Amino acid sequence: MIIRPSTNRRDFLATMSAASLAAMLSGDPRQIAAAEAPKAKAEAVILLWMGGGMAHTETFDPKLYTPFEKGMDANRVLSTFPAIDTVVDNIKISEGLENIAQVMDRATLIRSYTAGDLGFILHSRHQYHWHTGYAPPQTVAAPHIGSVIARTLGPRDPAMPAFIDIGQRFELGEGEELKAFHTAGFLGSEHGPFLIPMPDQALASVQPPPGMTMERFQKRYEAMKKLSSSSPIAQNGSDFQRTSLERSLDNAFRLLSSPAAKAFDLSLEPKESYDRYNTGRFGLGCLLARRLVESGARFIEVTTEYIPFLNWDTHDNGHTRLRELKKQIDMPIAQLVRDLEERGMLDKTLIVLASEFSRDMMMEGRPEATVRDQVQVPTKVQELKEYGMHRHFTGAGSVLMFGGGLKKGHVHGITADERPVDTIKDRVVIEDLHATIYTALGISPKLAYEVEARPFYVTRDGLGKSIDSLFA
């Protein structure tokens, strides 16, 4: 279902709340037999989420560099950073990503990702679309891709949460909208994300509160389980949803007394390694992700965090803000790749770096489907704050992938060298990207779960097709 251009945040939230209520009332979603599952190449996924709209021409698909000049023609600006060489002769990326440039010989780079045409552009709706594979609103609570993977494959280690989300808070900006897809939906609470907003405080999430003994905490836990019987899910939900909630509580409690809890303690990391990752919350999130995947996590998302008008949501000061953002992501991502490779885990771990859509200096939307401008860009750039990619662009985007049986030093797709910098070859849409991720994990893109007496496919209507040319 495509959302109408008139749909606003209030309509979106009302529809998603109704879908969540329907999920509470639903029974155990039965897996429906699909086409034969492909042979698994990977066993875990780390999603590195650039929330807010990462401009492709400023990162992994650089175009003609135009340095800042007062009074310059805004339409001339395609890239505000020069291109740099990588260790692969035919791949250039943007200045500020020098460490990632040194590991591009382990990468598959998609330059032709095209975000969904959802009518009006809203970050939370496009993020919902990316993470679930379905355009909102939906009549059922669509599960996050991490929840689908957790439900279908189960945990790699019984004590370790199968799906862990690192770095996103929900009390800022569009928090309620983000909650709509940070969930297992109809699949049940036990397959939802284990949330760690602050990676440097991850250990606290697997410990009793300060000053409380484990014995006392266990008594409080038992009392909490009794209270859960009077929760909305218990009162109004199905038996399946109630037992799923109880299992999620049991899983969380079991982790506290498990050796796996040590993976959450960043103080155990050698200082030299810790310092290489420590560029801020995202960098420490990458370090935590590496420790967790080593300890048996199945799906981990690490986000730069989406907050309206901050981070990658560059409605102003695009150039200066990206210079700082690149400092946050460059070394940790490269180090994550190297560390997993050194541990013999990269081939079995699929790393995916992505964003909900891209950005352009002048165009809002895509060439064949422009939408209402949300940022006023002067035709003549007079100040540095006006220099950068400030408008939402859905006609092209970059996705960077490592490991998981993919080709190394490979580029897929081509975009135009002149504005509009649109996809011109080998377009990739979300259902095919998801199908590729599922295929790497040995999950059929046609797999479905029965909900409300009808199939809900893991890719939209079961139509997702794996991009097999990406695999080695």
C-alpha positions as a Markdown table, in Angstrom:
| # | Residue | x | y | z |
|---|---|---|---|---|
| 1 | Met | 0.0 | 0.0 | 0.0 |
| 2 | Ile | 1.4 | 3.4 | -0.9 |
| 3 | Ile | 0.8 | 6.2 | 1.5 |
| 4 | Arg | -1.1 | 9.2 | 0.1 |
| 5 | Pro | 0.7 | 12.5 | -0.2 |
| 6 | Ser | -1.7 | 14.0 | 2.3 |
| 7 | Thr | -0.8 | 11.6 | 5.1 |
| 8 | Asn | 0.8 | 13.3 | 8.0 |
| 9 | Arg | 2.5 | 12.1 | 11.2 |
| 10 | Arg | -0.8 | 12.0 | 13.1 |
| 11 | Asp | -2.4 | 9.8 | 10.4 |
| 12 | Phe | 0.7 | 7.6 | 10.3 |
| 13 | Leu | 0.7 | 7.1 | 14.1 |
| 14 | Ala | -3.0 | 6.3 | 14.2 |
| 15 | Thr | -2.8 | 3.7 | 11.5 |
| 16 | Met | 0.3 | 2.1 | 13.0 |
| 17 | Ser | -1.3 | 2.0 | 16.5 |
| 18 | Ala | -4.3 | 0.2 | 15.0 |
| 19 | Ala | -2.0 | -2.3 | 13.3 |
| 20 | Ser | -0.2 | -2.8 | 16.7 |
| 21 | Leu | -3.5 | -3.5 | 18.4 |
| 22 | Ala | -4.3 | -6.1 | 15.7 |
| 23 | Ala | -1.0 | -7.7 | 16.3 |
| 24 | Met | -1.8 | -8.1 | 20.0 |
| 25 | Leu | -5.0 | -10.0 | 19.1 |
| 26 | Ser | -3.4 | -12.3 | 16.6 |
| 27 | Gly | -2.3 | -15.8 | 17.2 |
| 28 | Asp | 0.9 | -17.7 | 16.7 |
| 29 | Pro | 2.0 | -16.8 | 13.1 |
| 30 | Arg | 2.5 | -20.1 | 11.3 |
| 31 | Gln | 5.4 | -20.3 | 8.8 |
| 32 | Ile | 4.1 | -21.0 | 5.3 |
| 33 | Ala | 6.3 | -23.3 | 3.2 |
| 34 | Ala | 8.2 | -21.3 | 0.5 |
| 35 | Ala | 10.4 | -22.2 | -2.3 |
| 36 | Glu | 13.5 | -24.2 | -1.3 |
| 37 | Ala | 15.7 | -22.1 | 0.9 |
| 38 | Pro | 19.0 | -21.1 | -0.6 |
| 39 | Lys | 22.3 | -22.4 | 0.9 |
| 40 | Ala | 23.4 | -20.0 | 3.6 |
| 41 | Lys | 26.6 | -18.1 | 3.1 |
| 42 | Ala | 26.3 | -15.9 | 6.3 |
| 43 | Glu | 25.0 | -16.5 | 9.8 |
| 44 | Ala | 24.8 | -13.0 | 11.1 |
| 45 | Val | 24.1 | -9.4 | 10.0 |
| 46 | Ile | 25.4 | -6.1 | 11.2 |
| 47 | Leu | 23.4 | -3.2 | 9.8 |
| 48 | Leu | 25.1 | 0.2 | 10.0 |
| 49 | Trp | 22.3 | 2.7 | 9.8 |
| 50 | Met | 23.0 | 6.3 | 8.6 |
| 51 | Gly | 19.7 | 7.7 | 9.8 |
| 52 | Gly | 18.5 | 11.0 | 8.2 |
| 53 | Gly | 19.5 | 10.6 | 4.6 |
| 54 | Met | 23.1 | 10.0 | 3.5 |
| 55 | Ala | 24.0 | 12.0 | 0.4 |
| 56 | His | 25.5 | 9.5 | -2.1 |
| 57 | Thr | 27.5 | 12.1 | -4.0 |
| 58 | Glu | 29.2 | 13.1 | -0.7 |
| 59 | Thr | 30.1 | 9.6 | 0.4 |
| 60 | Phe | 30.4 | 6.6 | -1.9 |
| 61 | Asp | 29.4 | 8.0 | -5.3 |
| 62 | Pro | 31.4 | 11.2 | -5.7 |
| 63 | Lys | 30.8 | 13.5 | -8.7 |
| 64 | Leu | 32.4 | 16.7 | -9.9 |
| 65 | Tyr | 33.8 | 18.5 | -7.0 |
| 66 | Thr | 33.0 | 22.2 | -6.8 |
| 67 | Pro | 34.8 | 24.1 | -4.0 |
| 68 | Phe | 32.9 | 26.8 | -2.1 |
| 69 | Glu | 32.9 | 30.3 | -3.5 |
| 70 | Lys | 30.7 | 33.1 | -2.3 |
| 71 | Gly | 28.0 | 33.8 | -4.9 |
| 72 | Met | 28.5 | 30.5 | -6.7 |
| 73 | Asp | 25.6 | 29.0 | -8.7 |
| 74 | Ala | 23.9 | 26.4 | -6.5 |
| 75 | Asn | 23.0 | 24.2 | -9.5 |
| 76 | Arg | 26.7 | 23.6 | -10.2 |
| 77 | Val | 27.2 | 21.8 | -6.9 |
| 78 | Leu | 27.2 | 18.0 | -7.2 |
| 79 | Ser | 29.8 | 17.2 | -4.6 |
| 80 | Thr | 31.3 | 19.4 | -1.9 |
| 81 | Phe | 34.2 | 17.0 | -1.2 |
| 82 | Pro | 36.8 | 15.8 | -3.8 |
| 83 | Ala | 37.0 | 12.1 | -4.7 |
| 84 | Ile | 39.8 | 10.0 | -3.3 |
| 85 | Asp | 41.5 | 6.8 | -4.5 |
| 86 | Thr | 40.8 | 3.5 | -2.8 |
| 87 | Val | 42.7 | 0.3 | -2.8 |
| 88 | Val | 40.6 | -0.8 | -5.8 |
| 89 | Asp | 41.7 | 0.9 | -9.0 |
| 90 | Asn | 38.3 | 1.6 | -10.4 |
| 91 | Ile | 36.6 | 2.7 | -7.2 |
| 92 | Lys | 36.7 | 6.2 | -5.8 |
| 93 | Ile | 34.9 | 7.5 | -2.8 |
| 94 | Ser | 34.7 | 10.8 | -1.0 |
| 95 | Glu | 37.3 | 12.7 | 1.0 |
| 96 | Gly | 37.0 | 12.0 | 4.7 |
| 97 | Leu | 36.5 | 8.3 | 4.3 |
| 98 | Glu | 40.2 | 7.4 | 3.9 |
| 99 | Asn | 40.1 | 4.5 | 6.3 |
| 100 | Ile | 37.1 | 2.9 | 4.5 |
| 101 | Ala | 39.0 | 3.5 | 1.3 |
| 102 | Gln | 41.7 | 1.0 | 2.5 |
| 103 | Val | 39.1 | -1.8 | 3.0 |
| 104 | Met | 37.2 | -1.3 | -0.3 |
| 105 | Asp | 38.9 | -4.4 | -1.7 |
| 106 | Arg | 36.6 | -6.4 | 0.7 |
| 107 | Ala | 33.5 | -4.5 | -0.3 |
| 108 | Thr | 30.5 | -4.7 | -2.6 |
| 109 | Leu | 29.3 | -1.2 | -3.4 |
| 110 | Ile | 25.7 | -0.7 | -4.7 |
| 111 | Arg | 25.4 | 2.8 | -6.3 |
| 112 | Ser | 21.9 | 2.4 | -7.7 |
| 113 | Tyr | 19.7 | 1.9 | -4.6 |
| 114 | Thr | 16.4 | 3.8 | -5.3 |
| 115 | Ala | 14.1 | 4.6 | -2.3 |
| 116 | Gly | 10.4 | 3.9 | -2.5 |
| 117 | Asp | 8.1 | 6.5 | -4.0 |
| 118 | Leu | 5.8 | 7.1 | -1.0 |
| 119 | Gly | 4.3 | 10.3 | -2.2 |
| 120 | Phe | 5.3 | 12.9 | 0.5 |
| 121 | Ile | 8.8 | 12.4 | 1.9 |
| 122 | Leu | 8.9 | 11.8 | 5.7 |
| 123 | His | 12.0 | 10.2 | 7.3 |
| 124 | Ser | 10.2 | 7.9 | 9.7 |
| 125 | Arg | 8.0 | 6.5 | 6.9 |
| 126 | His | 10.9 | 5.9 | 4.6 |
| 127 | Gln | 12.8 | 4.3 | 7.4 |
| 128 | Tyr | 9.8 | 2.1 | 8.1 |
| 129 | His | 9.8 | 1.1 | 4.5 |
| 130 | Trp | 13.5 | 0.3 | 4.5 |
| 131 | His | 13.4 | -1.7 | 7.7 |
| 132 | Thr | 10.2 | -3.7 | 7.0 |
| 133 | Gly | 10.2 | -3.8 | 3.2 |
| 134 | Tyr | 6.6 | -2.5 | 3.2 |
| 135 | Ala | 5.3 | 1.0 | 2.6 |
| 136 | Pro | 3.3 | 2.3 | 5.5 |
| 137 | Pro | 0.5 | 2.3 | 6.5 |
| 138 | Gln | -0.1 | -1.5 | 6.8 |
| 139 | Thr | -3.2 | -3.3 | 8.2 |
| 140 | Val | -0.9 | -5.5 | 10.2 |
| 141 | Ala | 2.1 | -4.6 | 12.3 |
| 142 | Ala | 5.0 | -5.4 | 9.9 |
| 143 | Pro | 8.1 | -6.8 | 11.6 |
| 144 | His | 11.5 | -5.3 | 11.4 |
| 145 | Ile | 13.9 | -7.3 | 9.1 |
| 146 | Gly | 15.9 | -8.1 | 12.2 |
| 147 | Ser | 12.8 | -9.7 | 13.8 |
| 148 | Val | 12.1 | -11.7 | 10.7 |
| 149 | Ile | 15.7 | -13.1 | 10.8 |
| 150 | Ala | 15.5 | -13.7 | 14.5 |
| 151 | Arg | 12.1 | -15.6 | 14.2 |
| 152 | Thr | 13.2 | -17.6 | 11.1 |
| 153 | Leu | 16.7 | -18.6 | 12.1 |
| 154 | Gly | 16.5 | -18.3 | 15.9 |
| 155 | Pro | 19.4 | -17.3 | 18.2 |
| 156 | Arg | 23.0 | -18.4 | 17.4 |
| 157 | Asp | 23.5 | -18.6 | 21.2 |
| 158 | Pro | 20.5 | -19.3 | 23.4 |
| 159 | Ala | 21.7 | -16.8 | 26.0 |
| 160 | Met | 22.3 | -14.0 | 23.6 |
| 161 | Pro | 19.4 | -11.9 | 22.2 |
| 162 | Ala | 19.0 | -12.7 | 18.5 |
| 163 | Phe | 18.2 | -9.0 | 17.6 |
| 164 | Ile | 20.0 | -6.1 | 19.2 |
| 165 | Asp | 19.6 | -2.4 | 18.3 |
| 166 | Ile | 22.3 | 0.0 | 19.4 |
| 167 | Gly | 22.2 | 3.8 | 19.5 |
| 168 | Gln | 18.6 | 4.9 | 18.9 |
| 169 | Arg | 16.6 | 6.8 | 21.5 |
| 170 | Phe | 12.9 | 7.3 | 21.2 |
| 171 | Glu | 12.2 | 10.4 | 23.4 |
| 172 | Leu | 13.5 | 12.8 | 20.7 |
| 173 | Gly | 11.9 | 14.0 | 17.5 |
| 174 | Glu | 9.9 | 11.4 | 15.7 |
| 175 | Gly | 10.3 | 8.8 | 18.4 |
| 176 | Glu | 6.8 | 7.4 | 18.3 |
| 177 | Glu | 7.0 | 6.9 | 14.6 |
| 178 | Leu | 10.4 | 5.1 | 14.9 |
| 179 | Lys | 8.9 | 2.8 | 17.5 |
| 180 | Ala | 6.4 | 1.6 | 14.8 |
| 181 | Phe | 9.1 | -0.5 | 13.1 |
| 182 | His | 11.5 | -1.1 | 16.0 |
| 183 | Thr | 9.3 | -4.1 | 16.8 |
| 184 | Ala | 8.6 | -7.7 | 15.9 |
| 185 | Gly | 5.0 | -6.8 | 15.0 |
| 186 | Phe | 2.8 | -9.8 | 14.7 |
| 187 | Leu | 5.8 | -12.2 | 15.2 |
| 188 | Gly | 5.7 | -11.7 | 19.0 |
| 189 | Ser | 7.6 | -9.7 | 21.6 |
| 190 | Glu | 10.3 | -12.3 | 22.0 |
| 191 | His | 11.7 | -11.6 | 18.5 |
| 192 | Gly | 11.8 | -7.8 | 19.0 |
| 193 | Pro | 15.0 | -5.8 | 19.5 |
| 194 | Phe | 17.0 | -5.7 | 22.7 |
| 195 | Leu | 17.5 | -1.9 | 22.9 |
| 196 | Ile | 20.8 | -0.3 | 23.9 |
| 197 | Pro | 20.6 | 3.4 | 23.4 |
| 198 | Met | 24.0 | 4.2 | 24.8 |
| 199 | Pro | 26.7 | 1.6 | 23.9 |
| 200 | Asp | 29.1 | 2.8 | 26.7 |
| 201 | Gln | 26.3 | 1.9 | 29.2 |
| 202 | Ala | 25.5 | -1.5 | 27.6 |
| 203 | Leu | 26.7 | -3.5 | 30.6 |
| 204 | Ala | 24.0 | -1.9 | 32.8 |
| 205 | Ser | 21.4 | -3.4 | 30.5 |
| 206 | Val | 22.4 | -6.9 | 31.6 |
| 207 | Gln | 23.0 | -6.2 | 35.3 |
| 208 | Pro | 20.7 | -5.7 | 38.3 |
| 209 | Pro | 20.3 | -2.1 | 39.3 |
| 210 | Pro | 23.2 | -0.7 | 41.4 |
| 211 | Gly | 23.1 | -1.9 | 45.0 |
| 212 | Met | 20.7 | -4.7 | 44.3 |
| 213 | Thr | 21.6 | -8.3 | 44.9 |
| 214 | Met | 20.8 | -11.0 | 42.3 |
| 215 | Glu | 18.5 | -12.7 | 44.8 |
| 216 | Arg | 16.5 | -9.5 | 45.4 |
| 217 | Phe | 16.4 | -8.8 | 41.7 |
| 218 | Gln | 15.1 | -12.3 | 41.0 |
| 219 | Lys | 12.2 | -11.7 | 43.4 |
| 220 | Arg | 11.5 | -8.4 | 41.7 |
| 221 | Tyr | 11.6 | -10.2 | 38.4 |
| 222 | Glu | 9.0 | -12.8 | 39.5 |
| 223 | Ala | 6.8 | -10.0 | 40.8 |
| 224 | Met | 7.1 | -8.2 | 37.4 |
| 225 | Lys | 6.0 | -11.4 | 35.6 |
| 226 | Lys | 2.9 | -11.5 | 37.7 |
| 227 | Leu | 2.2 | -7.8 | 37.0 |
| 228 | Ser | 2.6 | -8.5 | 33.3 |
| 229 | Ser | -0.5 | -10.7 | 33.5 |
| 230 | Ser | -2.5 | -7.5 | 34.0 |
| 231 | Ser | -0.9 | -5.7 | 31.1 |
| 232 | Pro | -2.9 | -4.7 | 27.9 |
| 233 | Ile | -1.4 | -7.6 | 26.1 |
| 234 | Ala | -2.5 | -10.1 | 28.8 |
| 235 | Gln | -6.0 | -8.5 | 29.1 |
| 236 | Asn | -6.7 | -7.9 | 25.4 |
| 237 | Gly | -4.1 | -10.0 | 23.6 |
| 238 | Ser | -4.0 | -13.5 | 22.4 |
| 239 | Asp | -2.5 | -16.4 | 24.4 |
| 240 | Phe | 0.3 | -16.4 | 21.9 |
| 241 | Gln | 1.2 | -12.8 | 22.5 |
| 242 | Arg | 1.0 | -13.2 | 26.2 |
| 243 | Thr | 3.3 | -16.2 | 26.2 |
| 244 | Ser | 5.6 | -14.5 | 23.7 |
| 245 | Leu | 5.9 | -11.5 | 26.1 |
| 246 | Glu | 6.7 | -13.9 | 29.0 |
| 247 | Arg | 9.4 | -15.6 | 26.9 |
| 248 | Ser | 11.0 | -12.3 | 26.1 |
| 249 | Leu | 11.2 | -11.5 | 29.8 |
| 250 | Asp | 12.6 | -15.0 | 30.5 |
| 251 | Asn | 15.2 | -14.5 | 27.8 |
| 252 | Ala | 16.3 | -11.1 | 29.2 |
| 253 | Phe | 16.6 | -12.5 | 32.8 |
| 254 | Arg | 18.6 | -15.5 | 31.6 |
| 255 | Leu | 21.1 | -13.2 | 30.0 |
| 256 | Leu | 22.0 | -11.6 | 33.3 |
| 257 | Ser | 23.5 | -14.8 | 34.7 |
| 258 | Ser | 25.1 | -16.0 | 31.4 |
| 259 | Pro | 28.8 | -15.7 | 30.5 |
| 260 | Ala | 27.5 | -14.0 | 27.3 |
| 261 | Ala | 26.8 | -10.9 | 29.4 |
| 262 | Lys | 30.5 | -10.1 | 29.3 |
| 263 | Ala | 30.3 | -9.2 | 25.7 |
| 264 | Phe | 28.3 | -6.1 | 26.8 |
| 265 | Asp | 31.2 | -4.8 | 28.9 |
| 266 | Leu | 33.3 | -2.5 | 26.8 |
| 267 | Ser | 35.8 | -2.0 | 29.7 |
| 268 | Leu | 37.0 | -5.6 | 28.9 |
| 269 | Glu | 38.2 | -4.4 | 25.5 |
| 270 | Pro | 42.0 | -3.8 | 25.3 |
| 271 | Lys | 42.7 | 0.0 | 25.4 |
| 272 | Glu | 44.4 | 0.1 | 22.0 |
| 273 | Ser | 41.4 | -1.5 | 20.4 |
| 274 | Tyr | 38.9 | 0.6 | 22.3 |
| 275 | Asp | 40.6 | 3.8 | 21.3 |
| 276 | Arg | 40.5 | 2.9 | 17.6 |
| 277 | Tyr | 36.7 | 2.7 | 17.8 |
| 278 | Asn | 36.1 | 5.5 | 20.2 |
| 279 | Thr | 35.0 | 8.3 | 17.8 |
| 280 | Gly | 31.7 | 8.7 | 19.8 |
| 281 | Arg | 28.5 | 6.8 | 20.3 |
| 282 | Phe | 28.5 | 5.3 | 16.8 |
| 283 | Gly | 32.1 | 4.2 | 17.0 |
| 284 | Leu | 31.6 | 2.5 | 20.3 |
| 285 | Gly | 28.4 | 1.0 | 18.9 |
| 286 | Cys | 30.5 | -0.7 | 16.2 |
| 287 | Leu | 32.8 | -2.1 | 18.8 |
| 288 | Leu | 29.9 | -3.4 | 20.8 |
| 289 | Ala | 28.5 | -5.0 | 17.7 |
| 290 | Arg | 31.7 | -6.8 | 17.0 |
| 291 | Arg | 31.8 | -8.1 | 20.5 |
| 292 | Leu | 28.2 | -9.2 | 20.4 |
| 293 | Val | 28.4 | -10.9 | 17.0 |
| 294 | Glu | 31.5 | -12.8 | 18.4 |
| 295 | Ser | 29.3 | -13.9 | 21.3 |
| 296 | Gly | 26.4 | -15.2 | 19.2 |
| 297 | Ala | 24.1 | -12.3 | 18.2 |
| 298 | Arg | 22.2 | -12.9 | 15.0 |
| 299 | Phe | 21.2 | -9.4 | 13.8 |
| 300 | Ile | 22.7 | -6.2 | 15.1 |
| 301 | Glu | 21.7 | -2.7 | 14.0 |
| 302 | Val | 24.1 | 0.2 | 14.9 |
| 303 | Thr | 22.8 | 3.7 | 14.1 |
| 304 | Thr | 24.3 | 7.1 | 14.0 |
| 305 | Glu | 20.8 | 7.9 | 15.4 |
| 306 | Tyr | 18.0 | 9.6 | 13.6 |
| 307 | Ile | 17.0 | 12.9 | 15.2 |
| 308 | Pro | 15.2 | 15.5 | 13.0 |
| 309 | Phe | 17.6 | 18.2 | 11.7 |
| 310 | Leu | 20.7 | 16.5 | 13.2 |
| 311 | Asn | 23.3 | 14.1 | 12.0 |
| 312 | Trp | 22.6 | 13.0 | 8.4 |
| 313 | Asp | 19.4 | 15.1 | 8.3 |
| 314 | Thr | 21.4 | 18.0 | 6.8 |
| 315 | His | 18.8 | 20.6 | 6.1 |
| 316 | Asp | 21.5 | 23.2 | 6.6 |
| 317 | Asn | 25.3 | 23.2 | 6.9 |
| 318 | Gly | 25.5 | 20.1 | 4.8 |
| 319 | His | 29.2 | 20.3 | 4.0 |
| 320 | Thr | 30.5 | 21.2 | 7.5 |
| 321 | Arg | 28.2 | 18.6 | 9.2 |
| 322 | Leu | 29.3 | 15.8 | 6.9 |
| 323 | Arg | 32.9 | 16.6 | 7.6 |
| 324 | Glu | 32.3 | 15.8 | 11.3 |
| 325 | Leu | 30.0 | 12.8 | 10.6 |
| 326 | Lys | 32.7 | 11.2 | 8.5 |
| 327 | Lys | 35.1 | 11.5 | 11.4 |
| 328 | Gln | 32.6 | 9.5 | 13.5 |
| 329 | Ile | 32.1 | 6.7 | 11.0 |
| 330 | Asp | 35.3 | 6.3 | 9.0 |
| 331 | Met | 37.7 | 4.6 | 11.4 |
| 332 | Pro | 35.2 | 2.4 | 13.3 |
| 333 | Ile | 33.7 | 0.9 | 10.1 |
| 334 | Ala | 37.1 | 0.1 | 8.7 |
| 335 | Gln | 38.2 | -1.4 | 12.0 |
| 336 | Leu | 35.1 | -3.5 | 12.2 |
| 337 | Val | 35.8 | -5.0 | 8.8 |
| 338 | Arg | 39.5 | -5.7 | 9.7 |
| 339 | Asp | 38.6 | -7.1 | 13.1 |
| 340 | Leu | 36.0 | -9.6 | 11.8 |
| 341 | Glu | 38.4 | -10.6 | 9.0 |
| 342 | Glu | 41.3 | -11.2 | 11.4 |
| 343 | Arg | 39.0 | -13.4 | 13.5 |
| 344 | Gly | 37.9 | -15.4 | 10.5 |
| 345 | Met | 34.3 | -14.1 | 10.8 |
| 346 | Leu | 33.9 | -11.7 | 7.9 |
| 347 | Asp | 32.8 | -14.3 | 5.4 |
| 348 | Lys | 30.1 | -15.4 | 7.8 |
| 349 | Thr | 29.0 | -11.9 | 8.8 |
| 350 | Leu | 27.2 | -9.6 | 6.4 |
| 351 | Ile | 27.8 | -5.9 | 7.1 |
| 352 | Val | 25.3 | -3.5 | 5.4 |
| 353 | Leu | 25.7 | 0.3 | 5.5 |
| 354 | Ala | 22.6 | 2.1 | 4.3 |
| 355 | Ser | 20.3 | 5.1 | 4.7 |
| 356 | Glu | 16.6 | 5.7 | 4.0 |
| 357 | Phe | 17.4 | 7.9 | 0.9 |
| 358 | Ser | 20.0 | 10.3 | -0.4 |
| 359 | Arg | 20.2 | 14.1 | -0.8 |
| 360 | Asp | 20.7 | 16.7 | -3.6 |
| 361 | Met | 21.5 | 20.4 | -3.6 |
| 362 | Met | 18.5 | 21.3 | -5.8 |
| 363 | Met | 16.0 | 18.5 | -6.3 |
| 364 | Glu | 13.4 | 17.2 | -3.9 |
| 365 | Gly | 12.2 | 13.6 | -4.6 |
| 366 | Arg | 13.3 | 12.1 | -7.9 |
| 367 | Pro | 13.4 | 13.4 | -11.5 |
| 368 | Glu | 10.1 | 11.7 | -12.6 |
| 369 | Ala | 8.3 | 12.3 | -9.3 |
| 370 | Thr | 9.3 | 15.5 | -7.6 |
| 371 | Val | 7.5 | 16.5 | -4.4 |
| 372 | Arg | 7.0 | 19.7 | -2.5 |
| 373 | Asp | 10.3 | 21.3 | -1.5 |
| 374 | Gln | 11.0 | 21.1 | 2.3 |
| 375 | Val | 14.2 | 23.2 | 2.2 |
| 376 | Gln | 14.6 | 26.5 | 0.6 |
| 377 | Val | 17.9 | 26.6 | -1.3 |
| 378 | Pro | 19.1 | 29.9 | -2.8 |
| 379 | Thr | 20.1 | 29.9 | -6.4 |
| 380 | Lys | 23.3 | 31.7 | -5.4 |
| 381 | Val | 25.3 | 30.3 | -2.4 |
| 382 | Gln | 26.4 | 33.2 | -0.3 |
| 383 | Glu | 27.3 | 31.5 | 3.0 |
| 384 | Leu | 29.1 | 28.3 | 3.9 |
| 385 | Lys | 25.9 | 27.0 | 5.7 |
| 386 | Glu | 24.2 | 27.0 | 2.3 |
| 387 | Tyr | 26.9 | 24.8 | 0.8 |
| 388 | Gly | 25.9 | 21.1 | 0.9 |
| 389 | Met | 23.2 | 18.6 | 0.1 |
| 390 | His | 20.1 | 19.8 | 1.8 |
| 391 | Arg | 17.1 | 18.4 | -0.1 |
| 392 | His | 15.8 | 14.8 | 0.1 |
| 393 | Phe | 16.6 | 12.8 | -3.0 |
| 394 | Thr | 15.1 | 9.4 | -3.7 |
| 395 | Gly | 16.3 | 8.8 | -7.3 |
| 396 | Ala | 19.6 | 7.1 | -6.3 |
| 397 | Gly | 21.6 | 6.1 | -3.2 |
| 398 | Ser | 24.5 | 4.1 | -2.1 |
| 399 | Val | 24.6 | 0.8 | 0.0 |
| 400 | Leu | 28.0 | -0.5 | 1.1 |
| 401 | Met | 28.3 | -4.2 | 2.0 |
| 402 | Phe | 31.1 | -6.4 | 3.3 |
| 403 | Gly | 31.4 | -10.2 | 3.9 |
| 404 | Gly | 28.5 | -12.6 | 3.7 |
| 405 | Gly | 29.7 | -14.4 | 0.6 |
| 406 | Leu | 29.6 | -11.2 | -1.5 |
| 407 | Lys | 32.1 | -10.2 | -4.2 |
| 408 | Lys | 35.1 | -8.1 | -3.1 |
| 409 | Gly | 36.1 | -4.9 | -4.8 |
| 410 | His | 32.8 | -4.9 | -6.8 |
| 411 | Val | 30.5 | -2.1 | -7.9 |
| 412 | His | 26.9 | -2.6 | -8.9 |
| 413 | Gly | 24.9 | 0.1 | -10.7 |
| 414 | Ile | 25.7 | 3.5 | -12.3 |
| 415 | Thr | 24.3 | 6.9 | -11.7 |
| 416 | Ala | 24.4 | 10.0 | -13.9 |
| 417 | Asp | 27.4 | 12.3 | -13.7 |
| 418 | Glu | 25.2 | 15.4 | -14.1 |
| 419 | Arg | 22.2 | 16.7 | -12.2 |
| 420 | Pro | 19.8 | 15.0 | -11.6 |
| 421 | Val | 22.3 | 12.4 | -10.4 |
| 422 | Asp | 19.8 | 9.6 | -10.9 |
| 423 | Thr | 20.2 | 5.8 | -11.3 |
| 424 | Ile | 20.8 | 5.0 | -14.9 |
| 425 | Lys | 21.7 | 1.3 | -14.7 |
| 426 | Asp | 20.9 | -1.7 | -12.5 |
| 427 | Arg | 18.4 | -0.1 | -10.3 |
| 428 | Val | 18.0 | -1.7 | -6.8 |
| 429 | Val | 14.8 | -1.5 | -4.8 |
| 430 | Ile | 14.2 | -2.4 | -1.2 |
| 431 | Glu | 12.5 | -5.8 | -1.8 |
| 432 | Asp | 15.4 | -6.9 | -3.9 |
| 433 | Leu | 18.0 | -5.7 | -1.4 |
| 434 | His | 16.1 | -7.5 | 1.4 |
| 435 | Ala | 15.9 | -10.6 | -0.8 |
| 436 | Thr | 19.7 | -10.5 | -1.2 |
| 437 | Ile | 20.2 | -10.2 | 2.5 |
| 438 | Tyr | 17.8 | -13.1 | 3.2 |
| 439 | Thr | 19.4 | -15.2 | 0.5 |
| 440 | Ala | 22.9 | -14.7 | 2.1 |
| 441 | Leu | 21.4 | -16.1 | 5.3 |
| 442 | Gly | 19.7 | -19.0 | 3.6 |
| 443 | Ile | 16.1 | -17.6 | 3.8 |
| 444 | Ser | 13.9 | -17.7 | 0.8 |
| 445 | Pro | 12.6 | -14.3 | -0.3 |
| 446 | Lys | 9.2 | -16.0 | -0.8 |
| 447 | Leu | 8.9 | -17.2 | 2.8 |
| 448 | Ala | 5.7 | -16.1 | 4.4 |
| 449 | Tyr | 4.0 | -16.2 | 7.8 |
| 450 | Glu | 0.3 | -16.6 | 8.2 |
| 451 | Val | -1.4 | -13.7 | 10.0 |
| 452 | Glu | -5.1 | -12.9 | 10.0 |
| 453 | Ala | -5.6 | -16.0 | 7.8 |
| 454 | Arg | -3.4 | -14.7 | 5.0 |
| 455 | Pro | 0.2 | -14.8 | 4.1 |
| 456 | Phe | 2.6 | -12.0 | 5.0 |
| 457 | Tyr | 5.8 | -12.4 | 2.9 |
| 458 | Val | 9.3 | -11.5 | 4.1 |
| 459 | Thr | 9.7 | -9.4 | 0.9 |
| 460 | Arg | 6.8 | -7.4 | -0.5 |
| 461 | Asp | 4.2 | -9.9 | -1.7 |
| 462 | Gly | 7.0 | -12.4 | -2.1 |
| 463 | Leu | 8.3 | -10.5 | -5.2 |
| 464 | Gly | 11.8 | -9.7 | -3.9 |
| 465 | Lys | 14.5 | -11.2 | -6.1 |
| 466 | Ser | 18.0 | -11.7 | -4.9 |
| 467 | Ile | 20.7 | -9.8 | -6.8 |
| 468 | Asp | 22.7 | -13.0 | -7.4 |
| 469 | Ser | 25.4 | -11.1 | -9.4 |
| 470 | Leu | 26.6 | -9.6 | -6.1 |
| 471 | Phe | 27.7 | -13.0 | -4.7 |
| 472 | Ala | 31.1 | -14.4 | -5.3 |
